[in-house]
Amino acid sequence: MLPLQVFHSGIPITLVPLDATNTIPVNEEFFYAFQQHQSTFEAEYCFKSLKMARDTWSDDQFHASYFMWDSFTSGVAISGMRNDKDCLHGNDFAELEYMNITVITSNEPYGIYDGSNPLFDGHAVPKFGLKKGGVHSGHVQTGIVDSFCIIEGSRKGRCEDGYTKEISGLEAVRVRVATKAKSNVDKNSRLDREFFKSFLEVLTLRDNTGRFDITAQFPFYREVLYKPNFVNKSRGKVTIFDMDMSAGDFVSLIYLLKAPVEEIDLKGIFVSGNGWANAATIDIVYDILHMMGRDDIPVGRGTSTALGTGILGCKYVSAIPQGSGGLLDSDTLYGLARSLPRSPRRYTAENSVEHGAPRNTGNPELRQPLAFEVWQSVKKQLDPSEKITILTNGPLTNLANIVLSDRNASSVIKSVYVVGGHIRDENDSNGNVFTVPSNRYAEFNLFLDPLAAKVVLESTMDITLIPLSSQRKASSFQTLLESLEYAENTPESSFVLHLLSLLHDLQQKHRLYHHMGIFLGELLGAVYLVEGSNMEHSLLLKPISIIADNTTSTDGQVVVNEQSANLVKVLEDFDSDEYYSRVANHLGNMERSAVIGSFTEQRASWSRQPDNLRVR
C-alpha cells in the first residue's frame, strides 16, 4: 500500500521501471572499459563487486541479463536534479515521457469486499479518494501462499498486487516515466550508452575521491592468523558448536574457547542463516576466533531455510524481528562488532568449479566452507576411539541435514546438547515465541525449524535437552553483571560485560527489547557442557515428541508423550548461584585469554612498524 500512498501524495515523481533499466545491460564493452578505469579506491571497489557478480553468475549470459538498475536510476535522478529543476527539459541518460499510471493494489473482481482490503473495508469513504469498483477495490493478496491467487494446475498466479499499470480516469496519476537508456552521442565510442561514459568519468574523478583503503589507512597493516600449538597436549571432547549467531551464542562461543583443550577440543563451528542473524554475520564469528587466537577452527555456513520450506521459505524465520533485538541488531552484535579485532578470514562469495560453481572466481581458495564440509573434515580427523559432541544453540537445521545426508553420522556422534524447547509445567508457563501470539508453548530454536527438531530429537542419538525453564533460571542480568564486576578482568570478560550491560540497559529502557533474557539464558548450554560434572544439577529422562505439522500455532512445541520410544535427558535444575560465579570466574581466567583484545589494540599495531622490522 505504501507505493500507492507515494503516488497519490501529489509529489512530482519520476519512475525508472524495469522496462528502462532492461535497456542498459552490463555488456562486455562496458565491463572491460570499467576494468581499465580503476584509478580511485571507489572505482576499484565497485569493479571488484561487479566482477564477483559476473564470476558467480549461474550461466554464461551475465552480460545479457545483468543490468545497471540502481546506478542507472541514480544517474537519471542526478541528471534531473542538476539540469531539469522545473521538470521541463530532458534527461542526459534516459528517454522520458509522461504517463497516467497507478500501482495496482488489488485483484479482480473489483468492488467485492472480503476483509482483505484496508483501503475500503470498514470505510464509508475509501482512502485517498479511491473509486468504489475501481482497480484498488478488489481482493488484496494476504501472503505468498494466498489461495485466492493460486491457479490450480498452474505455476503462475493471478494476483497483480504491486504492478504499475497505465490507466485512465480519476485513479490515474500523471508520472514522468523513463522508457529507455539513451544511446551514447559519441558514435565512435565503444560504450553504447551515454550513462556508461558518465559513470566511468565520475567514478574516477579525483575530486571528492576516497582518501584510503585499509592498507593506505594503516601503513603497517598486515594479516596474521593466530593458531595455537597443542603439541604434546592431551585433547578433550571433540566438539562442534552449532549457532545461529544471536548475542548469547557469541558469549557461549567465548566461554567454549576459554575451556582447557584437555577438556573441550572445539574442532568446528556451524552457523545457521535461518535464525537470529544474517549468514554474513559469520564475520563476527571469525573476529572472535581471531581475538582468542583460534584461527585454526573452521566455520561452516549452513542453509538459510528450514527443512521442507524451499528456497524462499520464510514462514518460520519471519518470526524473528527485523530490528529491536532482531536481525539488524544481531548482524552488528548491537553495534559492538566493530570493537572486535578484525580477522583476515571473512565471509565471501568466492567459489570454484571443484565445489560445483560454474567457474572459478578470482580467489577460489578463500571460498566459505559449508557446514556439511566442516562436518566431513572433523569426522575425517577422528581417531578410531573418538566421537563427536555437538552443542546446538539455534534451530536444528544443520544437524538434521547432516543426519539425513550422512547415514553414518549417528555412529560417530557421542552426544548432543540442545539448547531449546519448552516443556509445559504445572504453572502452564508460556514459551518465548512472542512474535507469534497464537503459539503459546513453543520455544524459538525449535519453532524456527520444527521438522529439523523432530528429526533430531526423535532420533536414537544421546541427547540432553536444556529447556526454556532451565534457561530462565540463568537469565538474571543483574546477578551475572555483578559477578563479572567482581571477577578478574580479561579482554574477553570486558567485552562480555559490555555486551550484557548493553542488552540489560535496552531491556530496561525499551519495550521492544523485553526479550533480551532469551540470549542470556542460551549461555547455559556452553556452561553445562564445560562444567556439567562439576555443577550441582539434576537430570530427568523424558519421552518427548515434537509437533511439526505445518501449523504455525503449534509447530515446534514439545509434547511429553509416554507412548514415545525416544527418551531424552532434560536438565531440570541446577544451582544458579554457583552458575553465575562459575561463568564470571571462567571468563576472568587469565589462562587461554585473548591474544589481541580489541580493534583499538589491532589498529595501534598497524600504525607502527613491527619490532622485527625496526632498525636497531
N, C-alpha and C positions, 0 to 999 in steps of 0.2 A: 504493500500500500504506500510505502514511503516515496517511491519514484513518482506515483500519481500525485502526491501532495506537492512535490517539487514542480512537476509540470504545470500544475494548476495554481501555482503560487503567484504568478504574474511576473516572475523574474525572467529576463531575457535568457534564453537557453540556446546554446549551440550543441548539437548532438553529433558525436562521431561514432556511428554504428559499425558493426562488423562488416557491413557492405562496403564501407570506405576503407577500413583497416585491411580488409582482404585484398585490396589493390596495391598493397605495399609489402610484398613478401621479402624476407631477407635472402635475396638472391646471391648467387656465388660472386658476382662482380662487387656487390657491396661488402660481402664478408671479407673478401681478400683485400679490398681497399681499406677496410677497417683494420685488418691485420697490419697494414703498413703505416697506420696512423695511431700510434700508442705513445705519444711523446709526453703525456701527462699521466699522473697517477690514476686519475679518474677514468681516462681512456683505457688504460691498461686493465683496470679492474672490470670495466664494462665489457671489454673484449673477452676477458677470461670467462666471465659469466655466460656470454653468448656462445663461446666455443664449447663450454661444458654442456649447454643445452643442445648444441649440434652433436657433440660426441656421444651423448646419451639418448639421442632420438631413436625411436623404436624401429624406424625403417630408413630407407635411403632418400626419402622425399623431404628432408628438412628444408631445403631452400625453396621448395614449392608450397610448404604447408606451415611455416613459421613466419609470423607477421609482426610488424612493428606496432603492436597495439598501443601500449601506454606511452611509449616515447613519441610516437606519431601524434597521439592526442595532445601531448604536452606541447609539441611544436605548433599544432593548429591553435591551441589556446594562447601561446605566447605571441604568435603572429597576429592573432585577433586583438590582443590587448595592446600590442605595440603599434599596429598600423590602422586599426579599424575601431576606434573608440566609439564611434556613433553607429556602428553596425551598418555602414553604408557602402563600404568598399569590400573588395575580395580578400582572399587569404593567400599567403605565399605558398602554402603547401597543399591545400585541398580545394576542390571544386565544391561550392556551397550553393544551396538553394533552399527556399522556404517551403515547408510542407505543413499541412494540417494533420496532426497526429495525436495519439493518446497512448497511454500504457494500459494494455488490457489487464484487467484485474479479476475478471470472472468469465464464465463459460455459458454457452447456450444450453438450454433455452433461457432467454433473459426474462426478467420480471417474475421469476418463481423463487420465493424466499424460503430457504430451508435451514436458516440459522447459521449458515457459514459466512455470510457477508456482513462485515461490521460497518460498511458504508450505508447499508439500507435497513438491515434487520433491527427492529426496535426504534427506528427513527421515523417520525411523522414526515419530516423533510430530509431527504438524502443529504449526506455530507457533500461539501464542495459544489453544491448546486447541480449535482448529477441528475440525470434524467431517469425516471422510472421506466423500466422496459428497455433501457439503453444497454450499451456494451459493458457497463460496470454493475449491472443489476442481477447477474446470474449467480451460479454456484462458484464459490471461491475454493480453490484447492486447499485441502487441510493437511496435506503431508505427502511424502514421497510415494506412499502406497495408498493414496486416497482411491477407494473403489470406484468413485464416480468417474475418475479419469482413466481407468483401465479399460481397454477394449479387449474383450476375451478373444484369445487366439492370435493377438497381435502384439508385437514388441513396441509399437508406437501408441502413446496415449492420445487422448483427445483434448486435454486441458491446455489452455494457452496463457495462463497467468504469467505476467511479466513480459509478454510480447509487446513490442512497439508496432503500432499499426496506423496506416494512413486512413483517416476517416473524414467525414463531413458532418456539419451540424454543430450544435452548441457544446457537445462534449469534446470537440477537437480543440487543440491548442496549436497556435502558429509558432513553429520552431524552425530555426535555421539548422539545416542538416548537411553534413559533409557527405558527398556521394562518391568521391574517389580521390586518390592522391594525385597531385599534379605531376606531370612529366617534367623532366629537367629541361630548362630553357637552353642549356648548353648542349647542343646536339652532338658535339664532339667528345663529350664526357662519357666514360664507361658506366657512370652511375645514371640509371634511367629515371630516378625520381628527384625532384627538387629538394625534398626533405633530406635525402641521403647526404647530399652535398653540405647542407647547412649543419646537419648532425655532426659530421666529422670535423667541420670547421670549428664549431662551438666547443666540442669536447676537447679539442687540442689547443684552445686559446690559452695563452699564458696569463691573461688577466683572470683573477678570481680562481686560479687553479689550486688544487690541493697542495699543501706545503710538504707533506711527507707521507710515506708509508711506514710500517713499523721498523724497517731496517734503517730508514733515514731518521726516524724519530729517536731511535736509540742507537748510538754509534757503535756500541759493543753488543748488540743483540746477537744472541746465539741460542740454538735449540739444543737442549740437553735432555736426555732420557735418564731417569733415575731407576736403577734396577738393583735390588738387594742381592747380597751374596749369602746364600743359605748353605754353602758347602759345609759339610761336617755337622749340620744341624738335623736333628730328627724332625719329622713332619707329622702334624696332627691330622685331623679330619680333612679329607679332600672336600672342599666346599664350593658350591656355586650359589651366588646371590642373585635372585630374580627380582627386579624392582621396576616400579612404574614412575620413578623419579619424583615422587612427592617430597615435600620438605622433610618428613620423617624418615624417608628412605635414605636421604643423604646423611642424616645423623647416624642411622643404622650402619651405613657403609663405613663411616669413620670409626664407629665402635668395632666393627669386624676387623678393620685394618690395624687397630690397636692391640688386638689379641695376639699372644705369642704364636708364632708359626708352628711351634711344637704342639699347640692345641687346635688351632684353626688354620688350615692351609687354603687360603682363598685362591682358587685356581681360575675362576672366570666369573663374569657378570653378564646377565641377560637384562635387557631393558625392553619394556613394553611401550608401544606407541598408542595404546588404547586405554590409557589411564589418566593420571593427573598432569601429564606434561607431553609436549610435542616430542617426536622422536629426536629432533635435533638437539634437545636438552642433554643428549649424551655427552656434549662438550663439557658440561659441569661434572659428569662422572669422570671424564678424563682429567679434568683440573684437580679434583680431589685426590685421585690416584697419584697424580704428579706431586701434589703437595706432600703426600705421605710417602713418597719415594717408591711407589709401586707401579711404575710404567710397564712392568712386565705382565700385568694382568690383562688378558684380552677382554674386550667388551663386545657383546653380540647384540645386534638390533633385531628385535622381534617384529611380528606383524603389527599392523595398526588397526586391525579389525577383530572383533570377537569371532569365535568359531561359528560357522554356519550363517554368517551375515553378509557375505560377499564383499567385494572390494569397496563398495560405497556404504557398507554397514555402519550406521551411526546411531542406531536405536539406543544402545546402552551407554556409549561414551558421551552422548549428548546430555547425560545426567550430570556431567562434570561442569561446573560453572565456567564461563569463559574468562571472567576476571574475578575479583573479590575472593581470593583464596582458591582460585581455579587455575585454568590453563595459563593465562598470561603471567600470573604471579609465580607459578611453578616453573615456567620456562626460564625465568630470570632468578630463581630462588629468592623471590621477594626483593630483587634489586641487589642482593649480596653476592651474586655470582661474579661480578666484576672485581670483588675484593680478593678472589682466589688467584693463586699463581696460574699463569696460562700454560697449559700443556702443549707440546708440539703436536700431539695427536688431536685431530679434530674430526667431527662428522663431515663426511664428504660424499659427493656423488660419483667419485672416481670408480671406474669399473673395468672389467677385462672380458675378453672373449672366453677365456678359460672358465669364468664363472657365469657364462650364459648371456653376456651382454652382446649387442650386435657388433660392437667394435671396441678396441682399446681406447681409453681416454688418455690424456697426456701423462698421467702418473698413476697407472693401474696398481702400483704397489701400495698406494695409500687407500685402497678400497676399504670401506667399512664392512667388517665381518658381520655375518648374520648369526642369530642366536644358535641355530642348529649347527653351524660350522664351529662355533666355540664349544658346543656340547661334544661334537665329534673329536675335537682336538683334546679336550680334557679327558675324554674316555680313552683315547689312544695312549695317553701318558700314564694311565693307571698301572700300577704293579698288580700282579695276579691276586694278591691278597687284599687289594684296596677296593673300596666302593665310594660312591659319591653321596654327600649330604647336601640337600638343597634347602635353602631358606627362601620362601616367596613372600614378598611384601606388596604384591599388586594382584591384578587379575591373573588367573592361572593359564592364560593363553599359551605362553611359551612352553610351559611344562606339558600341557595337554598335546600340543603339536609334536613335541619330542616323543611322548609316549605313543602317539598314533603313527608317527613316521619311522620310529626305530623299534622294531619288535623286541630287541634285546635290552631296551632301556631299563625296564624294571629290574632286570637281573643285576645291573651294576649300580642301582640306587640303594643306598643303605637306609636312608630315612629322609623324610620330607617334613619341614616345619612350615606350616601355612598360617600366616598372619591374616586372619579374616574370618568371616562367618559370624552369624548371630544366632545363638540358641535361646529360644524363649524360656524365661524363668517364671517362677511363681508370681512375680510382680508384673508380668506381661509387658516387660520393657520393650521399647521400640528399637529398631535398627538405626542406621545412620544415613540412609539414602534420602536426605532431606529435600532433595530437588524432585523427588517422585513421591508425593504425599500418599498416593494410593498404595504404595508398597511399604507397609509399616514395619516389617520384620527382616528385611534384607540388610546386608552389610555391603559397602561399596565394592570391596575387592572381589566378592563372589557375584555381585549384581553385574559388574562390568563385563563378565563373560560367564553366564550361568552354565552353558554347555561344557565349557572347559572345566569349571568347578566340578561338574558332575563326573566328567571323565577321570579327573584326578582323585577326588575324594571318595568316589565309589570304586576305586581300584583296589588291588591287593597290596599296594605299597605300604610301608610302615610310616604312618602319618601322625604327626602331632599338630593338633589344631589350637591356635591361640586366638580365642574368640573375642568378640567385641566386649563382652562382660569383663574379661581379664584386662583388655587394653584400657578400659575406662578406669581401672584401678591404678593404672600407670600414667594417668593424664593430668596430674597436678602440676601446672606450670610453676606455681609459687614454690612448691616443695623442691622441685628439681633445680630451679634457678637459685634458690638459697643454698642448696648443696654444692652447686657449681661455684658459687661465690666463695665458699669456704675451702674448696679443693685447691690443689696446686694448679698453677697456670701454665698451659701449653698453648701453642698457636691453634691447635685443633679445638681445645676446650674453650678458648676465647671465641673462636668462630661459632661454635655451637651455642655458647652463651648469648652471643649477639643475635643469632638467628632465632633462638627460642624466646628471647626477650622481645624481639620484634613481633613474633606471632602472638605472644601473650598481650602485648600492647594493642595490637589490631583487634584481638578478640574482645578486649575490654571496652574499646572505644567505638567500634563499628559493628553494627548489627549484621552486616553481610559476612563478617568474619567469625561468626559464632562457632563455627565448626573446627577451629584450629586444634582443638584437643584430639581430633582424629589422627593428626600427624604425630603428635607426641606419643600417643598410645602405640603407634607402629614400632617404636623403638624396642618394645618388649620382646619381639621375636629375636632380634640380634642378641639382646642381653641374655635371654633364656638359652639360646644356642651356645653362647660362650660360657655362661656361668651356671647353667642348669643344675649340674650335680652339686654345686656349692650353695645354691639358693634353697631356702625353706619353701617348699611348694607342694601342691597336690595335683595329681592327675587322675582322671576317670576315663574308663573305656565306655564309649557310647556308640550305639548303632545308628548311623545317620544316613540320610539321603538328601539330595539336592533337587529343588524344583527348577526345571528348565523346560518349560512348555510354551515358550514364546508369548507369555502373558506378563506384561510389564508390572502388574500389581502383585505378582507372586514370584517372579523369576529371581533366582539367587537365594531364596530362603532355605534355611537348614531345617530339616524335619528329623526329630528323633523317632526312628522307626524300628520297633522291636522285631519286625519281620526282615529287616535288612541284615545281610551277612557281613556288611562292612563295619568293622569295629575301628573307631578312630580314638586315639588318645587326646583328651581335651584338658588343657591347662585350666583348672578350676580356680586355684587360689595360690597366692604367694605372699611373702612378707614385703609389703610395699615400702616400709621404712628402710629395710635392708636394700631393697631395689634401688631407690634413689641414691643412697650412699654409694652403692657399687658403681652406678653409672658415673657419678661425679669423680670418684677416685680413679676409675679406669681411664676416663678422658684426660684426667690431670696427671697420669703416669708419665714421667719423663722418658721412659723407655718406649721405643718404637714411635717416637714423636715425629712431627713434620720435618722434612729435610729442607723445605723452603716454605715459610709461614704465610706469605701473602703476596699479592701483586705488587704492593709497595716495596717489599723486600726484593722482589724479582726486578722491578723497574730500576731500583738503585744499582743492582748488579749489572744491568745492561747499560748503565750510564757511566761506568768506569771500566778502565782497562783491567782484564783479568790479571791476577797476581803472576801467573806463569808467563805472561807476555810483557811484563814491565821490565824496563831497562834497569839493571842493578849496578 
